[in-house]
Amino acid sequence: MPNNLISFSFGTKRNSLMPLFVLLFFSVSLTAQTAMSGTEAKALRTLVKTQANATRTISSSFTQYKHLDFLTNDIESKGKMAFKAPDLVKWEYTEPFAYSVLFKDQKLYIDDAGQKSDMDLSSSKVFKQLNTLITASIRGDMFDENAFDISYFKQEKGSLVHFFPKDEQFADFIKAFHITFNMQGEVDKVKMIEPSDDYTLIVFSDRKQNQSLPDAVFAQ
């Protein structure tokens, strides 16, 4: 599948189509990290899965950084994210432009300053994987050893996990995910690395969990 068939602009308003998962995520860490033992990794998986299973809704602010090798500075944007189990996800960019992306019923709905469009995600294996991983990564529960080679690291105030896709077709678009968890097993940051080593980083803030989110939030 040509690259331009599975991408669309998130980092810049007119920068068409980076992989869908370019939405997701920031995990550059300046703190020291050491590999976890098997026992520590198992404890982290249990903590994250327990947290994920108890999560019905999430609302959060975010800052996104898009790193492109040919640019001196990363592209920065800000907005709000809303998640409602099992698979409703909305990203609403507020700075430096108004732009929203909604994943709903295996479709992608885009609102570019009032210009609306949609895309069917159900017809492509890669799209289906991306749609599933968007939800899984927000909740943190991506611990599928059939789908990923996984490495675990301890940090001063949490944990860092590297996920490397095993599926060759999928790996053509995404080289790795790095997800940072806080001490409660919640996702703080995610980094998506492309095969070119360009990456998208999103850091979450002001997280609110299991508060009421009306269906109107996810209206297309």
Buried (B, 14 or more C-beta within 10 A) or exposed (E): EEEEEBBBBBBBBEBEBBBBBBBBBBBEBEEEEEEBEEEBBEBBBEBBBEBBEEBBBBBBBBBBBBBBEEEEEBBEBEBBBBBBBEBBBBBBBEEEBBBBBBBBEBBBBBBBEEEEEEBEBEEBEBBEBBBBBBBBBBBBBBBEEEBBEBBBBBBEEBBBBBBBBEBEEBEBBBBBBBBBBBEEBBBBBBBBBBEEEBBBBBBBEEBEBEEEBEEEBBEB
